[in-house]
Structures are given as structure tokens and as C-alpha cells.
């Protein structure tokens, strides 16, 4: 009985970490910061150009190599039975934790930003690398795609 209590606390701690990562990812700037004491950029044209360039860059990057893709499958597979029991709400939070932990371990904040900018990347990776794990996870979480379940 005490083991499940610790698993719950561990899951809650991981959810806190994932929330912090999501907040940090949302706080990034799209341009260079203005020097202290300045009023910031005088035109919004430069900012929108930078935003467009970063969006295009995110979508044109190739998906991770096979060993890194396999690590995502290895991260998801052991959690499938828990997700079936926990249901879509708690299991969905655990999915986000698993995906963002994988991204941080295999590319840091840059990979995490890629996941947030191209959520369908997780579907492409799992369809190619571990379609059976993907199908089981989507059924357990009652999702049509991982992109629909990843928050951010």
C-alpha cells in the first residue's frame, strides 16, 4: 500500500516538473531583449518577421534519429498499464510528463520547444518506431492522436 502512495507522490512531483518546463517554454522571447532602460523595439515588423522565421524552422527540422525515437517508445511502454487504470485525465498528465522528460533528456529545451511547436512529431515518431505501443497508448488515453493530448 505504501508503494502506491509513493508512486502517486512521484507522479505529482513529475507533473510539477512538467508544468515548470511548460511555463519556462512559454516564457521564451522571439527576439533579442531590449537593453535595460530602453523602451523596447520601435516597430513590430521585426518581431513578426522573427516569429515567422522560428515557426518555419521548427516545422522543417527532421524528426529525431531511430535511437532517440526508440527512447520515446521505451519511455511510454512501461506506463501503458498505469494509464489504463488511471484513465485519460491522470494518464494524459503522465503522457505529457513522459514526452517532455524524453525531450529534455534527448535535446534539452530546444527539443522540448520542438515538441511544443510540432506536436504531431510525437505521432510520426511513434507511428514509425512503435505503432503497437502508440495504438495501446491512444486507446488507454482515449485520444485520436498524441498531438491532441500534448499540452502547451
Residue pairs with C-beta under 8 A, 6 or more apart in sequence:
11 90
11 93
11 94
11 97
14 94
14 97
14 101
15 93
15 94
15 97
17 97
17 101
18 93
18 96
18 97
18 100
18 101
21 100
21 104
21 112
22 96
22 100
22 116
22 151
22 152
24 109
25 109
25 112
25 113
25 116
25 152
26 152
28 113
30 47
30 50
30 51
30 54
31 41
31 46
31 47
31 50
34 40
34 41
41 47
55 117
58 113
58 114
58 117
58 118
59 117
59 118
61 114
63 69
63 121
63 124
63 125
63 128
64 72
64 106
64 107
64 111
64 125
66 129
68 106
68 107
69 125
69 128
69 129
70 129
70 130
71 102
71 105
71 106
72 99
72 102
72 122
72 125
72 126
72 129
73 126
73 129
73 130
73 133
75 98
75 99
75 101
75 102
76 95
76 98
76 126
76 130
76 133
76 137
77 130
77 133
79 91
79 94
79 98
80 133
80 136
80 137
80 140
82 91
82 94
83 91
83 94
83 95
83 137
83 140
83 141
84 91
84 140
86 94
87 142
88 141
88 142
88 143
91 140
91 141
92 141
92 143
92 149
95 137
95 141
95 146
95 149
95 150
96 149
96 150
96 151
96 152
99 115
99 122
99 146
99 150
100 112
100 115
103 111
103 112
103 114
103 115
104 111
104 112
107 114
114 121
115 121
115 122
115 150
115 152
116 150
116 152
119 146
119 147
119 150
119 152
120 145
120 147
122 146
122 147
122 150
123 134
123 145
123 146
123 147
126 133
126 134
126 137
126 146
127 134
134 146
137 143
137 146
138 144
138 145
138 146
141 149
143 149
